[in-house]
Amino acid sequence: MKILDTKIPEVKIIEPDVFGDHRGWFMETWSLPKYEALHFNSMQDNESFTAKKGTLRGIHFQQDPKIVRVVRGAVMDVAVDLRKGSPTYLQWVSVELSAENKRQFYIPRGFGHGFVTLTDDVDFCYKADNLYDHPSDRSIRFDDPAIGVDWGVTDPILSDKDKNAPLLADSDCNFVYGKGE
């Protein structure tokens, strides 16, 4: 397994070792000793399905970090630094995650997360280091000009939650660099 740096030091791309032959392939998707460098303790796995290409989910955030991957289809996945005072505050990094490249994306505490589907029929898996807490679930506008994510779509398919999300300036996002990340 390789843990690759991104332009935001805390955000990582994980490339698992894949062992294959004429029958198919095998890979580890989680190994506590290998992930210890990320200070990530897996507590809950979640999965979502998205039917249509061009569907955008995000930008969502809550206190806990996550590791995400795609097991069918492909997405452009985005992490946004929401930690006030961070040297990379409001910067974002994206990576293509697909069933073919088998990459994983580590999104630490204090970051927003979203993705846009690049194919129909996407199965997206989340590994979280805490149990989901609905009252802590928050979102900000996917097209907030203060952040400026280039999603690569002009008319995305959105949920009501994402259509009605506040701008960051109007949200209750209160992450602070150096406080619990």
Secondary structure, DSSP 8 states (H G I E B T S, - for coil): -EEEE-SSTT-EEEE--EEEETTEEEE-S--HHHHGGGT----EEEEEEE-STTBEEEEEE-SS-EEEEEEESEEEEEEEE--BT-TTTT-EEEEEEETTT--EEEE-TTEEEEEEESSSSEEEEEEESS---GGG-EE--TT-TTT----S-SS-B--HHHHT---GGGS----BTTS--
